[in-house]
Amino acid sequence: MGMLFSNPWYREHLRMVHSNHQEVMLGYSDSGKDAGRLAANWALYRAQAHLVRIAKDAGVKLNLFHGRGGTVGRGGGPTYLAIQSQAPGSVEGMFRITEQGEMVQVGASPGA
């Protein structure tokens, strides 16, 4: 993402077409099956924190889109716990998830 944000053409596109807003989808299904739930969730947490830093350093608004499955092994589980366990700074005004392909969009904060 850092390389992408440093590309002049992409930054202009992001600014003109997307109001300087980048969406990144995080997938839970394969990581949970490959590494196990704890390792996968820790890696996703660290990736979110890293993406937040990169976007902040580049002055880009970031929205993380969580692709979660229905079963625990596919990233499922109680949605409220998933929301509460996000990396600091990763939910700033907008939070999007899918639950088994169904879109759930959790609000925008006032002034966001």
N, C-alpha and C positions, 0 to 999 in steps of 0.2 A: 504494500500500500504506500509505503514511503516513496518508492521509485515512481509509482503511478502519480502520486500527488506532486512530485517534482517535475513531471512532464508538462511543459508549457501548454501544449495543445490540449491535454486532458484538463488541466486547471481552468483554462478558458471555457471549455465545454461544461465543466462542472459549475462554473460561475454563471454562465449564460443560460444553460438549459435546466439546471437542477438547483439553482439558488444556492450554490456552494454547499450542497447537501449530498452526502454519500451514504448509501445503504449497503450493508454487508450481511450476507446470510451465513449463519452458523448452523452446521448440521450435527445432529446428535446421534443418529442411528448407527452409522458404521463405527464411529469412535467408541461408542458404548460396547458394541459387540467385539471390537478388536482389542481394546485395552482394559475393559472392565469399567464399571460405573465410576468408581472413585478416581482412577487415573484419568479417565476421559473427562469427567467434570472438572478436575483440577486443571487439566490442559486447556479446556475451553475457557475457564475462568481467567487463566493467565493470558490466553490469546485475546480475550476481551479487554483486559487491562492494557495490553500492548497496543491494540488497535485504538483505544481511547487516547493514549499518549501520542501516537503517530498523527491522528486526526487533529488533536489539540495543537500540536507543534506546527502543523500545516495550516491551522486556522480553518479547518473544514468541520462542518456539522456532521455528526455521525449518528446513524440509526442502525442498531443491530437487530437483525431479523432472525428469530430463533426457529429453526425447523425441527420440531420435536415430534416424536412418535407417540403412539398410544400406550405401549407397554413400557415398563421401567427400563428394560433392556434397550429400547429404542429412544431413550431420552424422555419418556413419559413420566407421569407421576403428578402429584398435586401442583397445579399451576401457581398457586399462591407461594409455594416454597421456591419455585423457579424464579419468580419475580423478586422475592426477598433476597435471593442469593446471588444477585448480579454483582459484577465487579464495580467498585466505586467509579462514578462518572459515566458508566455505560448506559444509564437510563436518564437522559436529560430531555424531558419533554415528550418522548415517544418511545414506545416499546411494542414490537410486533412479534407474534409467534404464530406458528401453525400447530394444530393438534390433529394429527392424522389427516393432513391435507385441508383442514378447515381453518380459515383465516380468523385469527382473534387479534384485534388491535386494541391495546390498552392505552387510552386517552392521551391527550396532550395537556401539559401543564399550562396554566394561565401565563400568557406572555411568551410562550415558546414559539 
